[in-house]
Amino acid sequence: MTAMRGDGGGVLHTSFGVIRGVLFDIDDTLVDLEFAMTTALRDVSEHLLPGLDQVGWEKFGRIFTHETTHFYDRYLAGELTFNEQRLLRGRAALGHFGVELEEGEESHAWVTSYAALQHGYVRAFEDVAPLLDALDAAGIPYGAVSNNVHDYQRAKLDTAGLQRIRVLVGTDTVGVPKPDPAIYLEGVRLLGSSARETLYVGDNRLLDAEGSTAAGLLGVWLNRTRETESAFGGHQVGSLAQLLG
């Protein structure tokens, strides 16, 4: 648990250190992307997997969201387009249950429908607004740094009701993804703070907590699932509410 105290002038004193700015990851930190993804996946795939039970749908979702991220890494490396990595992940999940998407029209329809449905399920976590309210009250600037392109993430934040997060750095902003130090430091520059007085919070231990710390920020791992990481010696919280104490 972390005590957070403001003393005016846009300064907070926390157990992490003196804070003059806060940066967030977006997906599964501010926005419940896993809910949006798995719900849309079921909607768009039920006709292909009739009779699949709940355990099966949970497995289907895990394959798409957690077991096929190497395709997303290839997208970040410029080897695949965003829709190509999305389709490959979908094919892998469907293929586990013996279903093969045909090339061409069927694949295009699946990807297009999934994208539209996922957008409609985007929502912010319940602990986001209270934290942003507290930062606003303390005069602390905040923003987001994401491993996706700016405009796509801007639309996602707006759909989730997070229009007040104005500072947003995407992979196309500086041309590199996390954990390259440049992407975190661009967020710091836009906030007008300093790296050593900027908190960075995200759900990915390596990319968010360790990557931002290596760039000179105060990295915090948001471990919402209470995943056990005995080797992790850095800062971590189980929810954004714990940042407020």
Residue pairs with C-beta under 8 A, 6 or more apart in sequence:
1 242
1 245
2 14
2 15
2 16
2 237
2 242
2 243
2 244
2 245
3 14
3 15
3 245
4 12
4 13
4 14
4 19
4 134
4 243
4 244
4 245
5 12
5 13
5 14
6 12
6 13
6 137
6 138
6 139
6 140
7 13
8 139
9 139
10 20
10 138
10 139
10 140
10 141
11 18
11 19
11 20
11 138
11 140
12 18
12 19
12 20
12 138
12 140
13 19
14 199
14 243
16 199
16 218
16 220
16 235
17 196
17 197
17 218
18 197
19 140
19 197
19 198
19 199
19 218
20 140
20 141
20 193
20 194
20 197
20 198
21 140
21 141
21 142
21 143
21 188
21 191
21 192
21 193
21 197
21 198
21 199
22 135
22 140
22 141
22 142
22 143
22 198
22 199
22 200
22 201
23 142
23 143
23 144
23 145
23 167
23 184
23 187
23 188
23 191
23 198
23 199
23 200
23 201
23 212
23 217
24 30
24 142
24 143
24 144
24 145
24 165
24 200
24 201
24 202
25 144
25 145
25 146
25 147
25 200
25 201
25 202
25 203
25 204
25 207
25 208
25 222
26 33
26 144
26 146
26 148
26 153
26 156
26 157
27 33
27 146
27 148
27 203
28 34
28 203
28 224
29 125
29 201
29 202
29 203
29 208
29 222
30 124
30 125
30 128
30 144
30 157
30 160
30 162
30 165
31 122
31 123
31 124
31 125
31 156
31 157
31 160
31 162
32 122
32 123
32 124
32 125
33 122
34 61
34 65
35 121
35 123
36 118
36 119
36 121
36 122
36 123
37 61
37 64
37 65
37 118
38 57
38 61
38 64
38 65
39 117
39 118
39 121
40 114
40 117
40 118
40 120
40 121
41 60
41 61
41 64
41 90
41 93
41 114
42 57
42 60
42 61
43 113
43 117
44 110
44 113
44 114
44 117
45 60
45 90
45 93
45 94
45 110
46 52
48 94
48 99
49 56
49 60
49 94
49 97
49 99
52 60
52 97
56 97
59 96
60 93
60 94
60 96
60 97
61 93
63 89
63 92
63 93
63 96
64 89
64 90
64 92
64 93
67 92
68 88
68 89
68 92
68 93
71 80
71 85
71 88
71 89
71 92
72 85
72 89
74 80
74 85
75 81
75 82
75 84
75 85
76 147
76 171
76 177
80 88
82 149
82 152
83 111
83 115
86 111
86 114
86 115
87 101
87 107
87 110
87 111
90 101
90 110
90 111
90 114
91 100
91 101
91 107
94 100
94 101
101 107
101 110
119 155
119 156
119 159
122 156
122 159
122 160
123 160
124 160
124 161
124 162
125 240
127 239
127 240
127 241
128 162
128 240
130 240
130 241
130 244
131 240
131 241
131 243
131 244
132 142
132 162
132 164
132 165
134 244
135 141
135 142
136 164
141 167
141 191
141 192
141 193
142 165
142 167
142 191
143 165
143 166
143 167
143 168
143 169
143 187
143 190
143 191
144 153
144 157
144 165
144 167
144 168
144 169
144 187
145 168
145 169
145 178
145 183
145 184
145 186
145 187
145 200
146 153
146 168
146 169
146 170
146 171
147 171
147 177
147 178
147 207
148 170
148 171
149 170
149 171
149 172
150 168
150 169
150 170
150 172
150 173
151 170
152 170
153 168
153 170
154 168
157 163
157 165
157 168
167 187
167 190
167 191
169 183
169 186
169 187
169 190
171 177
171 183
173 183
173 186
174 180
174 182
174 183
174 186
176 182
176 183
177 183
178 184
178 204
178 207
178 208
178 211
178 212
179 206
179 207
179 210
179 211
179 212
179 214
179 215
181 214
181 215
181 216
184 195
184 200
184 211
184 212
184 215
184 217
185 195
185 215
185 216
187 198
187 200
188 194
188 195
188 198
188 217
191 198
195 215
195 216
195 217
196 216
196 217
196 218
197 218
198 217
198 218
199 217
199 218
199 220
199 243
200 208
200 209
200 212
200 213
200 217
200 218
200 219
200 220
201 208
201 220
201 222
201 237
201 240
201 243
202 208
202 209
202 212
202 220
202 221
202 222
203 221
203 222
203 223
203 224
204 221
205 221
205 223
205 229
205 232
208 219
208 221
208 222
209 219
209 220
209 221
209 232
209 234
209 235
209 236
210 219
210 234
211 219
212 218
212 219
213 219
213 234
218 235
219 234
219 235
220 234
220 235
220 236
220 237
220 243
221 229
221 232
221 234
221 235
221 236
221 237
222 236
222 237
222 238
222 239
222 240
223 229
223 236
223 237
223 238
224 238
224 239
226 238
229 236
237 243
